[in-house]
Amino acid sequence: MESINLPLILTLAVFITGLIWLYDWLVLSKPRKRKLEAVDQQFARARLDDKHQREAYEEARNAAANEPIWVEYSKSFFPVLALVFVLRSFIAEPFQIPSGSMEPTLQVGDFIVVSKFAYGLRLPVLNTKVIPVSDPERGDVMVFFPPHQPDTYFIKRVIGLPGDTVSYIDHQLSINGEPVPQEVVETNASAQPPSRIVEETLGDNTYITRKHLNPGRYSRQGTWEVPEGHYFMMGDNRDGSHDSRGWNELNRGGPNLSYVPEEAIVGKAFAIWMHWDSLFSLPSFERVGTIE
């Protein structure tokens, strides 16, 4: 997903425009007020019912009240930026799906909405939780910063919670030694590569996944013990997702990269609101709905 640090950019924009507005109110507005008072005194005996005198009075007041262009723009943008800042930082944030790692649940071009308060309110940029609300549950679709790319948004499904033992052997997922129920919904042997759609039930969440008929590299055999304060993530496109099963391959003597720390959580994806393949196509609303 997007790699531009929009929270930082938006925070700086709100801070700068707000600071300019405050500086204008405390400092720059005082000379303008004195000029306006002088204009009023100058035209105190003017006949404002006369068209020419009234136009001269209004022109003088406009000149006295004239603001620097940078102040005018800041005062215009600040309320809008502040509103977007609050909504995006604490309520909900839109994202576009750029890859097929969550197919068939989420497709390339889906526009989704992510709840920023589902897992607790966090400070913008710092991402520090200040008000706890709830914790991620198995089966949730979550946006986060992965340990190997801490400046890039990722979206995967929560598979393992802190303290869980997760195993994935020949497409069979098990949590703490208990196989996760799965049911084949559809098999497409003519696809390239041949695959099947499989429904899994993890906790209270039932969702669909895509699995190749022949298990891929990360679907053959693996067992992981999730440390406290961390989560194990997998994409629904089980043989087309680089996730917790393979991130630690990027480790070069540092900490284990298989798990997402709690402080890297962004929010819970809960709805698709639009699908748009490209700028040269029309948006579609056929996929609008909640995310299972």
Stockholm file with secondary structure:
# STOCKHOLM 1.0

chainA/1-292         MESINLPLILTLAVFITGLIWLYDWLVLSKPRKRKLEAVDQQFARARLDDKHQREAYEEARNAAANEPIWVEYSKSFFPVLALVFVLRSFIAEPFQIPSGSMEPTLQVGDFIVVSKFAYGLRLPVLNTKVIPVSDPERGDVMVFFPPHQPDTYFIKRVIGLPGDTVSYIDHQLSINGEPVPQEVVETNASAQPPSRIVEETLGDNTYITRKHLNPGRYSRQGTWEVPEGHYFMMGDNRDGSHDSRGWNELNRGGPNLSYVPEEAIVGKAFAIWMHWDSLFSLPSFERVGTIE
#=GR chainA/1-292 SS CCCSCHHHHHHHHHHHHHHHHHHIIIIIHHHHHHHHHHHHHHTTTCCTTSHHHHHHHHHHHHHHHCCCHHHHHHHHHHHHHHHHHHIIIIIEEEEECCSSTTTTTSCTTEEEEEESSTTCEECTTTCCEEECCCCCCTTCEEEECCTTCTTSCEEEEEEECTTCEEEEETTEEEETTEECCEEEEEEETTSSSCEEEEEEEETTEEEEEEEESSCCGGGSCCEEECCTTEEEEECSBTTSCCSTTTGGGGCSSSSCCSSEEGGGEEEEEEEEEEECCCTTSCCBCTTCEECC
#=GC SS_cons         CCCSCHHHHHHHHHHHHHHHHHHIIIIIHHHHHHHHHHHHHHTTTCCTTSHHHHHHHHHHHHHHHCCCHHHHHHHHHHHHHHHHHHIIIIIEEEEECCSSTTTTTSCTTEEEEEESSTTCEECTTTCCEEECCCCCCTTCEEEECCTTCTTSCEEEEEEECTTCEEEEETTEEEETTEECCEEEEEEETTSSSCEEEEEEEETTEEEEEEEESSCCGGGSCCEEECCTTEEEEECSBTTSCCSTTTGGGGCSSSSCCSSEEGGGEEEEEEEEEEECCCTTSCCBCTTCEECC
//
